[in-house]
C-alpha cells in the first residue's frame, strides 16, 4: 500500500470532462441554476423584508406599506419552497439520467477493452467503479455544478443590492468575504484533501478486489486451512481503509471549521463596519440594518462551495478512474465494414507477437488448417499456445506476419464476421447464475431444445444434466459452484457446438476431465470434423490422437510434427 496514488488529471480538467458529458441535458442544468438562484434570493427576501420593516419603523423612507412588506415576505417563503423543489428535481433528474448514461458508457468501454485489456485488471476494482465510483459522481452532478453557479449569481446580486440600497463599503466587505470563503478557503482545503481522497478511493477499490477474491476462493481457502491468514489480511486491509477514512473525515472537519470561522469573522466585520458608518453619519441606521441583514443572509451559497472540497476529493478520484477507463484504448480496434467470409482455410505465415514490445512470446509461426480437418497444437504450459489462439480471434494485435482466412489477412476482415466463423472454448468456462439452458442459449438464443440437447450429447454432458433435479432448468448457482470444473468445461464445449461456427478453437478441452470422458469428447470432436474445422490445443500427447496434423510449440516457435 505504499504506492503513491495520484490523479492523472487536474480537478479542473476532471470537472470540465464531466460537464461535457451533460450533452443534451445541459438545458435542464441551466433551469436548475435559475431555479436555485431565484430560490435562494427568495429565501433571503423573507429576512430582508423583516429588515425593511424594521428600517421603516426606524423612520427610513420606505414606499412599501407594512401589509405589502408582510405579503412579500410570505410570497418569498412560498416561492422559495417551490423553486427549491424544482431545483432539486432538476439536479437529481440530471444526476440519475447521467449515471445511467455513464454505466452504459463504462460497459461499452469494457466491451471494447475485452478481453485483452481486462486480463490485467482486478475484477473487484471494476465492480467498485461500476457501483461506488458512479454513485460518487452523483454528488458532482446533483450537488456541485449548480451550487457553484448559484453562488456566483447570488453573490453578484447581493453586491449590487447592498451597494445600491445601503453602502458600497458594506458591499466591499461582502465581496472580500465571498472571495475568502468561496475561493481561498476551498482552494486551500482541496490541496490538503486531494491526497487523502485519492488514497481513500484507491484503498476502497483495493479492499473491494481483495474481499471479492476471498469470497470467490473461499473453498480453496478452507481446503488449504488458510482461513486465519486470509482473515488477518482482510482485517489489516480493513484497518488501513478505516485509517484513511478517519484521516479524510478529520481533514474535512477541519476544513468545515475553518469555513465557519471565516464566515463568523466576516459577519462581525460587516456589523462593525456598519456601526462605524452609522457612528460617522455616513449611513442611516435603517439602511445599515438592511445592508447588514442582506450580507448576513448571503453566505449560504458560498458556504456550500467551501464545503465542496470534502466531497470533491472523492468525486475527482472517482471521476478520474472512470475517465481513465473511458479514455483507455483497446488492444485492438474492431473492424467495421471489413470483408465478410465463410471459412474455408486458415494460413499463418511468419507470425510474431510480444505483449510488451520487447519479450517475444511467439516468433516466425507458420501453420495452416483446412476445412474438415483437426489440427493439433501441443506444447508445455506457458509456451504460447493460448496466446496463439487469441491472435487467431484478433483479441491481441499481432506484431508482424500474417493470419489469413480464405487468403484475406485478419486485419481486413469484419470483426463480426470473424466471430461468426470462429468460436473459442477457453480453459476456464464462465457460467452465469442462471439455468443451464439459459447459459447454453448465450451461444444461440433462438436454438430449439433439440439443438441444445444434441450439442450437449456431443459434449458428453447431456446425461449428467438429465440427472440434475430440474434438468436443463437447474440453476447453476452463484459463481457456478454447483458444478465441477470438468462439467463447466463440457458446458463450454456444448456452447461451441451449439453456436455452429465453421472453425472451433479448443484450448485444453480435456484438461479437467478423466480419461473416460476425454475419450468420449475426443470421439465427438472427431465425428464433427466432417462438418467443422477444429484447432485443438493441449499439453497432453494423448489428446493429439484424433488430429490429422500436429504442430509442436517450443520456445515460442512452432513446427509441424511428423507422425511416428
C-alpha positions as CSV (number, residue, x, y, z in Angstrom):
1,X,0.0,0.0,0.0
2,X,3.0,2.3,-0.2
3,X,2.5,3.1,-3.9
4,X,1.7,6.8,-4.3
5,X,-1.7,7.4,-5.8
6,X,-2.1,10.5,-7.9
7,X,-4.8,11.9,-10.2
8,X,-3.8,11.8,-13.8
9,X,-5.8,14.9,-14.4
10,X,-6.3,18.2,-12.5
11,X,-9.5,18.8,-10.7
12,X,-10.4,21.5,-13.3
13,X,-9.9,19.0,-16.2
14,X,-12.0,16.4,-14.4
15,X,-14.8,18.9,-13.8
16,X,-14.7,20.1,-17.4
17,X,-14.8,16.5,-18.8
18,X,-17.7,15.5,-16.5
19,X,-19.6,18.7,-17.5
20,X,-19.1,17.8,-21.2
21,X,-21.0,14.6,-20.6
22,X,-24.1,16.6,-19.9
23,X,-24.8,16.9,-23.6
24,X,-28.4,17.4,-24.3
25,X,-29.2,17.6,-20.6
26,X,-27.4,20.9,-20.3
27,X,-30.7,22.9,-20.6
28,X,-32.0,21.1,-17.5
29,X,-28.9,22.1,-15.6
30,X,-29.4,25.8,-16.7
31,X,-33.0,25.5,-15.4
32,X,-31.8,24.1,-12.1
33,X,-29.3,27.0,-11.7
34,X,-32.0,29.6,-12.5
35,X,-34.5,28.0,-10.0
36,X,-31.8,27.7,-7.4
37,X,-30.6,31.3,-7.7
38,X,-34.1,32.8,-7.5
39,X,-35.0,30.3,-4.8
40,X,-32.1,31.5,-2.6
41,X,-32.9,35.1,-3.3
42,X,-36.4,34.4,-2.2
43,X,-35.1,32.8,1.0
44,X,-33.1,36.0,1.6
45,X,-36.2,38.0,0.8
46,X,-38.0,36.7,3.9
47,X,-35.5,38.1,6.3
48,X,-34.8,41.1,4.1
49,X,-38.4,42.1,4.2
50,X,-38.2,41.9,8.0
51,X,-35.2,44.2,7.9
52,X,-37.1,46.6,5.6
53,X,-40.0,46.6,8.1
54,X,-37.5,47.4,10.9
55,X,-36.0,50.2,8.8
56,X,-39.4,51.7,8.1
57,X,-40.2,51.6,11.8
58,X,-36.9,53.5,12.5
59,X,-38.1,56.3,10.2
60,X,-36.5,55.2,6.9
61,X,-38.4,56.3,3.9
62,X,-39.9,53.1,2.5
63,X,-42.6,53.3,-0.2
64,X,-44.0,49.9,0.8
65,X,-46.7,49.6,3.3
66,X,-46.4,47.2,6.3
67,X,-49.1,44.9,4.7
68,X,-47.1,44.9,1.4
69,X,-43.9,44.0,3.3
70,X,-45.6,41.1,5.1
71,X,-47.2,39.9,1.9
72,X,-43.8,40.0,0.1
73,X,-42.2,38.1,3.0
74,X,-44.9,35.4,2.8
75,X,-44.7,35.3,-1.0
76,X,-40.9,34.9,-0.9
77,X,-41.3,32.0,1.5
78,X,-43.8,30.2,-0.7
79,X,-41.7,30.8,-3.8
80,X,-38.6,29.5,-2.0
81,X,-40.2,26.2,-1.4
82,X,-41.5,25.8,-4.9
83,X,-38.2,26.9,-6.6
84,X,-36.2,24.7,-4.2
85,X,-38.2,21.7,-5.2
86,X,-37.7,22.4,-8.9
87,X,-34.0,22.9,-8.4
88,X,-33.5,19.6,-6.6
89,X,-35.8,17.8,-9.0
90,X,-33.8,19.1,-12.0
91,X,-30.4,18.3,-10.3
92,X,-31.3,14.8,-9.4
93,X,-33.0,14.1,-12.7
94,X,-29.8,15.0,-14.5
95,X,-27.7,13.1,-12.0
96,X,-29.6,9.8,-12.3
97,X,-30.0,10.1,-16.1
98,X,-26.3,10.7,-16.4
99,X,-25.5,7.8,-14.0
100,X,-27.4,5.5,-16.4
101,X,-25.5,7.0,-19.3
102,X,-22.1,6.6,-17.6
103,X,-22.8,3.0,-16.7
104,X,-23.8,2.4,-20.3
105,X,-20.5,4.1,-21.5
106,X,-18.5,2.0,-19.0
107,X,-20.0,-1.3,-20.1
108,X,-19.4,-0.2,-23.8
109,X,-15.8,0.6,-22.9
110,X,-15.3,-2.7,-21.1
111,X,-16.7,-4.5,-24.2
112,X,-14.2,-2.7,-26.4
113,X,-11.3,-3.5,-24.0
114,X,-12.4,-7.1,-23.6
115,X,-10.7,-9.5,-23.4
116,X,-7.1,-8.3,-23.9
117,X,-7.0,-5.2,-21.7
118,X,-9.3,-6.7,-19.0
119,X,-6.9,-9.6,-18.3
120,X,-4.7,-7.2,-16.2
121,X,-7.5,-5.5,-14.3
122,X,-8.8,-6.6,-10.9
123,X,-12.4,-7.6,-11.2
124,X,-13.2,-6.1,-7.7
125,X,-11.8,-2.7,-8.9
126,X,-14.1,-2.8,-11.9
127,X,-17.1,-3.7,-9.7
128,X,-16.2,-0.8,-7.4
129,X,-16.1,1.5,-10.4
130,X,-19.5,0.4,-11.7
131,X,-21.1,0.8,-8.3
132,X,-19.5,3.1,-5.8
133,X,-17.5,5.3,-8.2
134,X,-20.5,6.0,-10.3
135,X,-22.6,6.7,-7.3
136,X,-20.0,9.2,-6.0
137,X,-20.3,11.1,-9.3
138,X,-24.0,11.7,-8.4
139,X,-22.7,14.2,-5.8
140,X,-21.0,16.1,-8.5
141,X,-24.0,16.4,-10.8
142,X,-26.6,16.9,-8.2
143,X,-24.7,19.0,-5.6
144,X,-21.7,20.6,-7.2
145,X,-22.3,22.2,-10.6
146,X,-25.5,24.2,-9.7
147,X,-24.3,25.3,-6.2
148,X,-21.2,26.9,-7.8
149,X,-23.3,28.7,-10.4
150,X,-25.9,29.7,-7.8
151,X,-23.2,31.1,-5.5
152,X,-21.8,33.3,-8.3
153,X,-25.2,34.6,-9.3
154,X,-26.5,35.2,-5.8
155,X,-23.3,36.9,-4.7
156,X,-23.3,39.3,-7.6
157,X,-27.0,40.2,-6.9
158,X,-26.3,40.8,-3.2
159,X,-23.3,43.0,-4.0
160,X,-25.3,45.1,-6.4
161,X,-28.3,45.3,-4.0
162,X,-26.1,46.3,-0.9
163,X,-24.2,48.9,-2.9
164,X,-27.4,50.5,-4.2
165,X,-29.7,50.1,-1.2
166,X,-27.2,50.5,1.7
167,X,-23.5,51.3,1.2
168,X,-20.7,50.3,-1.2
169,X,-18.5,50.0,1.9
170,X,-20.6,47.1,3.1
171,X,-20.6,45.7,-0.4
172,X,-16.8,45.8,-0.5
173,X,-16.7,43.9,2.9
174,X,-19.1,41.3,1.5
175,X,-17.1,40.9,-1.7
176,X,-13.9,40.3,0.4
177,X,-15.8,37.7,2.4
178,X,-17.2,35.9,-0.6
179,X,-13.7,35.7,-2.2
180,X,-12.1,34.3,1.0
181,X,-14.9,31.9,1.9
182,X,-15.9,30.8,-1.6
183,X,-12.5,30.7,-3.3
184,X,-9.5,31.0,-1.0
185,X,-10.6,28.6,1.7
186,X,-11.8,25.9,-0.8
187,X,-8.5,26.1,-2.7
188,X,-6.5,25.6,0.5
189,X,-8.8,22.8,1.6
190,X,-8.8,21.0,-1.7
191,X,-5.0,21.0,-1.7
192,X,-5.0,19.2,1.7
193,X,-8.0,16.9,1.0
194,X,-7.0,15.9,-2.5
195,X,-4.3,13.4,-1.4
196,X,-6.5,11.8,1.3
197,X,-9.4,11.5,-1.1
198,X,-7.4,9.7,-3.7
199,X,-5.8,7.4,-1.1
200,X,-9.3,6.6,0.2
201,X,-10.7,5.7,-3.2
202,X,-7.6,3.6,-4.0
203,X,-7.8,1.7,-0.7
204,X,-11.5,1.2,-1.2
205,X,-11.0,-0.3,-4.6
206,X,-8.1,-2.5,-3.4
207,X,-10.2,-3.7,-0.5
208,X,-13.1,-4.5,-2.7
209,X,-10.9,-6.5,-5.1
210,X,-9.3,-8.5,-2.3
211,X,-12.5,-9.2,-0.5
212,X,-14.2,-10.4,-3.7
213,X,-11.3,-12.7,-4.4
214,X,-11.6,-14.0,-0.9
215,X,-15.3,-14.8,-1.4
216,X,-14.7,-16.4,-4.8
217,X,-11.9,-18.5,-3.4
218,X,-13.5,-19.5,-0.1
219,X,-13.5,-23.2,-1.0
220,X,-9.8,-23.3,-1.7
221,X,-9.1,-21.1,1.4
222,X,-10.9,-23.7,3.6
223,X,-9.3,-26.7,1.9
224,X,-5.8,-25.3,2.4
225,X,-6.6,-24.2,6.0
226,X,-5.7,-20.6,5.1
227,X,-8.6,-19.0,6.8
228,X,-6.8,-17.4,9.6
229,X,-4.1,-15.9,7.4
230,X,-6.8,-14.6,5.0
231,X,-8.9,-13.2,7.8
232,X,-5.8,-11.5,9.2
233,X,-5.1,-9.8,5.9
234,X,-8.7,-8.8,5.4
235,X,-8.7,-7.3,8.9
236,X,-5.4,-5.5,8.1
237,X,-6.8,-4.1,4.9
238,X,-10.0,-3.1,6.7
239,X,-7.9,-1.2,9.3
240,X,-5.9,0.6,6.6
241,X,-9.2,1.6,4.9
242,X,-10.6,2.8,8.2
243,X,-7.5,4.8,8.9
244,X,-7.7,6.5,5.5
245,X,-11.4,7.2,6.2
246,X,-10.7,8.8,9.6
247,X,-7.9,10.8,8.0
248,X,-10.2,12.1,5.3
249,X,-13.0,12.8,7.7
250,X,-10.6,14.7,10.1
251,X,-9.4,16.8,7.2
252,X,-12.9,17.5,6.1
253,X,-14.0,18.6,9.6
254,X,-11.0,20.9,9.9
255,X,-11.9,22.5,6.5
256,X,-15.6,23.0,7.6
257,X,-14.4,24.5,10.9
258,X,-12.2,27.0,9.0
259,X,-15.1,28.0,6.8
260,X,-17.4,28.6,9.7
261,X,-14.8,30.6,11.5
262,X,-14.2,32.8,8.4
263,X,-18.0,33.4,8.0
264,X,-18.3,34.4,11.6
265,X,-15.4,36.8,11.3
266,X,-16.8,38.4,8.2
267,X,-20.3,38.8,9.8
268,X,-18.7,40.5,12.7
269,X,-16.6,42.7,10.4
270,X,-19.7,43.6,8.4
271,X,-21.5,44.6,11.6
272,X,-18.5,46.6,12.8
273,X,-18.2,48.5,9.5
274,X,-22.0,49.2,9.6
275,X,-21.8,50.6,13.1
276,X,-18.8,52.6,12.2
277,X,-20.6,54.1,9.2
278,X,-23.6,55.0,11.3
279,X,-21.5,56.5,14.0
280,X,-19.8,58.7,11.5
281,X,-23.1,59.8,9.9
282,X,-22.1,58.1,6.6
283,X,-25.1,55.8,6.7
284,X,-28.6,55.9,8.4
285,X,-29.3,53.2,10.9
286,X,-32.2,51.9,8.8
287,X,-30.2,51.4,5.7
288,X,-27.4,49.9,7.8
289,X,-29.9,47.3,9.1
290,X,-31.0,46.4,5.5
291,X,-27.4,46.1,4.2
292,X,-26.1,44.1,7.2
293,X,-29.1,41.7,7.1
294,X,-28.6,41.2,3.3
295,X,-24.9,40.4,3.8
296,X,-25.6,38.1,6.8
297,X,-28.1,36.0,4.8
298,X,-25.9,35.8,1.7
299,X,-23.2,33.4,2.9
300,X,-25.2,30.3,2.4
301,X,-24.2,29.6,-1.3
302,X,-20.5,30.4,-0.7
303,X,-20.5,28.1,2.4
304,X,-21.9,25.4,0.1
305,X,-18.9,26.0,-2.2
306,X,-16.5,25.9,0.7
307,X,-17.9,22.6,1.7
308,X,-17.4,21.1,-1.7
309,X,-13.7,20.0,-1.4
310,X,-14.6,17.3,1.2
311,X,-16.9,15.7,-1.4
312,X,-14.9,16.7,-4.5
313,X,-11.8,14.9,-3.4
314,X,-13.7,11.6,-3.7
315,X,-15.6,12.8,-6.7
316,X,-12.3,13.7,-8.5
317,X,-10.7,10.4,-7.6
318,X,-13.8,8.5,-8.9
319,X,-14.2,10.7,-11.9
320,X,-10.5,10.3,-12.8
321,X,-10.8,6.5,-12.6
322,X,-14.0,6.5,-14.8
323,X,-12.5,8.9,-17.3
324,X,-9.3,6.8,-17.4
325,X,-11.3,3.8,-18.4
326,X,-13.4,5.7,-21.0
327,X,-10.2,7.1,-22.4
328,X,-8.2,3.8,-22.5
329,X,-7.5,2.5,-25.9
330,X,-8.3,-1.2,-26.6
331,X,-5.5,-3.5,-27.6
332,X,-7.3,-3.9,-30.9
333,X,-10.0,-1.9,-32.7
334,X,-13.0,-3.7,-34.1
335,X,-13.0,-3.7,-37.9
336,X,-16.3,-2.3,-39.2
337,X,-17.3,-2.7,-42.9
338,X,-14.5,-5.1,-43.4
339,X,-14.6,-8.2,-45.7
340,X,-17.1,-10.9,-44.8
341,X,-16.2,-14.6,-45.4
342,X,-17.3,-18.2,-45.0
343,X,-14.4,-20.2,-43.6
344,X,-12.6,-22.5,-46.0
345,X,-9.0,-22.4,-44.8
346,X,-6.5,-20.6,-42.4
347,X,-2.9,-19.7,-43.2
348,X,-0.5,-18.3,-40.7
349,X,2.8,-17.1,-42.1
350,X,5.8,-15.7,-40.1
351,X,3.6,-14.6,-37.2
352,X,5.4,-12.9,-34.3
353,X,3.9,-11.4,-31.1
354,X,5.0,-9.7,-28.0
355,X,2.9,-8.3,-25.1
356,X,5.3,-5.5,-24.2
357,X,7.1,-5.0,-27.5
358,X,10.3,-6.5,-26.1
359,X,9.9,-10.1,-25.0
360,X,8.9,-12.3,-27.8
361,X,6.1,-14.8,-27.0
362,X,5.8,-16.2,-30.5
363,X,8.3,-15.9,-33.3
364,X,8.0,-16.7,-37.0
365,X,5.0,-19.0,-36.6
366,X,3.8,-20.8,-39.7
367,X,0.8,-23.2,-39.9
368,X,-2.3,-23.9,-42.0
369,X,-5.7,-25.5,-41.4
370,X,-8.2,-26.7,-44.0
371,X,-11.9,-27.1,-43.7
372,X,-12.9,-30.5,-42.5
373,X,-9.7,-31.4,-40.5
374,X,-8.5,-31.4,-37.0
375,X,-5.2,-29.6,-36.4
376,X,-3.5,-30.3,-33.1
377,X,-1.1,-27.9,-31.3
378,X,0.9,-29.4,-28.4
379,X,3.4,-28.0,-26.0
380,X,4.2,-27.4,-22.4
381,X,2.2,-24.9,-20.3
382,X,3.2,-21.3,-20.8
383,X,4.8,-21.9,-24.2
384,X,2.3,-19.5,-26.0
385,X,-0.4,-21.9,-27.2
386,X,-3.3,-20.0,-25.7
387,X,-1.9,-16.7,-26.9
388,X,-1.8,-18.1,-30.4
389,X,-5.5,-19.0,-30.3
390,X,-6.3,-15.4,-29.1
391,X,-4.4,-14.0,-32.0
392,X,-6.5,-16.1,-34.4
393,X,-9.5,-14.3,-33.0
394,X,-7.7,-10.9,-33.0
395,X,-8.1,-10.5,-29.3
396,X,-4.5,-9.1,-29.5
397,X,-2.9,-7.2,-32.4
398,X,-0.1,-9.3,-34.0
399,X,3.3,-7.7,-34.0
400,X,4.1,-8.9,-37.5
401,X,3.4,-11.6,-40.0
402,X,0.1,-12.8,-41.5
403,X,-3.1,-14.5,-40.2
404,X,-5.2,-15.1,-43.3
405,X,-8.7,-16.6,-43.6
406,X,-9.5,-17.6,-47.1
407,X,-6.5,-15.6,-48.2
408,X,-7.5,-12.3,-46.5
409,X,-5.5,-11.0,-43.6
410,X,-7.3,-10.9,-40.3
411,X,-6.8,-7.1,-40.0
412,X,-9.1,-6.6,-43.1
413,X,-11.8,-9.0,-42.0
414,X,-15.1,-7.7,-40.5
415,X,-14.9,-8.4,-36.7
416,X,-18.5,-9.6,-36.5
417,X,-17.9,-11.9,-39.5
418,X,-14.8,-13.3,-37.8
419,X,-16.6,-14.1,-34.6
420,X,-19.4,-15.7,-36.6
421,X,-17.0,-18.1,-38.3
422,X,-14.6,-18.8,-35.4
423,X,-15.5,-19.9,-31.8
424,X,-13.1,-20.4,-29.0
425,X,-13.6,-22.6,-25.9
426,X,-11.1,-21.4,-23.2
427,X,-9.6,-23.4,-20.4
428,X,-12.0,-21.7,-17.9
429,X,-15.7,-21.5,-18.8
430,X,-17.7,-18.8,-17.0
431,X,-21.3,-19.7,-16.2
432,X,-23.9,-17.1,-15.2
433,X,-26.1,-17.6,-12.2
434,X,-29.0,-18.7,-14.4
435,X,-30.3,-22.1,-15.6
436,X,-28.1,-24.4,-17.7
437,X,-30.4,-23.9,-20.6
438,X,-30.0,-20.1,-20.4
439,X,-26.3,-20.5,-20.1
440,X,-26.3,-22.6,-23.3
441,X,-28.5,-20.1,-25.2
442,X,-25.8,-17.5,-24.9
443,X,-24.3,-19.2,-27.9
444,X,-27.6,-19.3,-29.9
445,X,-30.6,-17.5,-28.3
446,X,-33.1,-18.9,-30.8
447,X,-31.9,-22.6,-30.6
448,X,-34.5,-25.3,-30.3
449,X,-34.4,-27.7,-27.4
450,X,-33.5,-30.4,-29.8
451,X,-30.4,-28.4,-30.9
452,X,-29.4,-27.8,-27.3
453,X,-29.7,-31.4,-26.4
454,X,-27.7,-32.5,-29.5
455,X,-24.9,-30.1,-28.6
456,X,-24.8,-31.4,-25.0
457,X,-24.7,-35.0,-26.2
458,X,-21.8,-34.1,-28.5
459,X,-20.0,-32.6,-25.4
460,X,-20.8,-35.6,-23.2
461,X,-22.8,-33.6,-20.7
462,X,-26.4,-34.4,-21.7
463,X,-26.8,-37.4,-19.4
464,X,-25.3,-35.5,-16.5
465,X,-27.8,-32.7,-17.0
466,X,-30.7,-35.0,-17.0
467,X,-29.7,-36.4,-13.6
468,X,-30.0,-33.0,-12.1
469,X,-33.1,-32.1,-10.1
470,X,-34.6,-29.8,-12.7
471,X,-32.6,-31.0,-15.8
472,X,-31.9,-28.2,-18.2
473,X,-33.8,-25.8,-15.9
474,X,-31.4,-26.3,-13.0
475,X,-29.8,-23.1,-11.7
476,X,-26.1,-23.1,-12.0
477,X,-25.6,-21.4,-8.6
478,X,-23.7,-18.3,-7.6
479,X,-20.2,-18.3,-9.3
480,X,-21.0,-21.8,-10.7
481,X,-20.0,-23.6,-7.5
482,X,-22.7,-26.2,-8.1
483,X,-20.7,-27.7,-11.0
484,X,-17.2,-29.1,-11.2
485,X,-14.5,-27.7,-13.4
486,X,-14.9,-30.6,-15.8
487,X,-18.7,-30.1,-16.0
488,X,-18.3,-26.4,-16.7
489,X,-15.7,-27.2,-19.4
490,X,-18.1,-29.6,-21.1
491,X,-20.9,-27.0,-21.0
492,X,-18.5,-24.6,-22.7
493,X,-17.8,-27.2,-25.3
494,X,-21.6,-27.6,-25.8
495,X,-21.9,-23.9,-26.3
496,X,-19.3,-24.1,-29.1
497,X,-21.1,-26.9,-30.8
498,X,-24.4,-25.1,-30.5
499,X,-23.1,-21.9,-31.9
500,X,-22.3,-23.7,-35.2
501,X,-19.2,-21.8,-36.2
502,X,-17.2,-23.3,-39.0
503,X,-13.9,-23.2,-37.1
504,X,-13.7,-24.1,-33.4
505,X,-10.6,-23.3,-31.3
506,X,-10.3,-25.6,-28.3
507,X,-7.9,-24.6,-25.5
508,X,-7.2,-27.6,-23.3
509,X,-10.8,-29.0,-23.7
510,X,-10.0,-32.2,-21.8
511,X,-7.7,-30.8,-19.1
512,X,-10.4,-31.1,-16.4
513,X,-12.0,-34.4,-17.3
514,X,-11.0,-38.0,-16.6
515,X,-9.7,-40.4,-19.3
516,X,-13.1,-41.9,-19.9
517,X,-14.8,-38.6,-20.6
518,X,-11.7,-37.4,-22.5
519,X,-12.3,-40.4,-24.9
520,X,-16.0,-39.5,-25.3
521,X,-15.2,-35.9,-26.0
522,X,-12.4,-36.7,-28.5
523,X,-14.7,-39.1,-30.3
524,X,-17.4,-36.4,-30.5
525,X,-14.8,-34.0,-31.9
526,X,-13.6,-36.5,-34.5
527,X,-17.2,-37.0,-35.7
528,X,-17.6,-33.2,-36.0
529,X,-14.7,-32.8,-38.5
530,X,-16.9,-33.8,-41.3
531,X,-18.8,-30.5,-40.7
532,X,-16.3,-28.3,-38.8
533,X,-12.7,-27.5,-38.7
534,X,-11.1,-27.8,-35.3
535,X,-7.8,-26.5,-33.9
536,X,-7.1,-28.4,-30.7
537,X,-4.6,-27.1,-28.2
538,X,-3.4,-29.3,-25.4
539,X,-0.3,-30.2,-23.4
540,X,-1.4,-33.9,-23.4
541,X,0.0,-36.1,-26.1
542,X,-3.0,-38.4,-25.8
543,X,-5.3,-35.6,-26.9
544,X,-3.5,-35.4,-30.2
545,X,-4.6,-38.9,-31.2
546,X,-7.5,-37.5,-33.2
547,X,-5.5,-34.8,-35.0
548,X,-4.9,-35.0,-38.8
549,X,-1.8,-32.9,-38.4
550,X,0.2,-31.9,-35.3
551,X,2.2,-28.8,-34.5
552,X,4.6,-28.6,-31.6
553,X,5.3,-25.3,-29.8
554,X,8.7,-24.9,-28.1
555,X,10.3,-21.7,-27.0
556,X,7.8,-19.5,-28.8
557,X,8.4,-21.3,-32.1
558,X,6.1,-23.8,-33.9
559,X,7.0,-26.6,-36.2
560,X,4.9,-29.4,-37.8
561,X,5.5,-32.8,-36.1
562,X,5.7,-35.9,-38.2
563,X,3.6,-38.9,-37.2
564,X,5.6,-41.7,-35.7
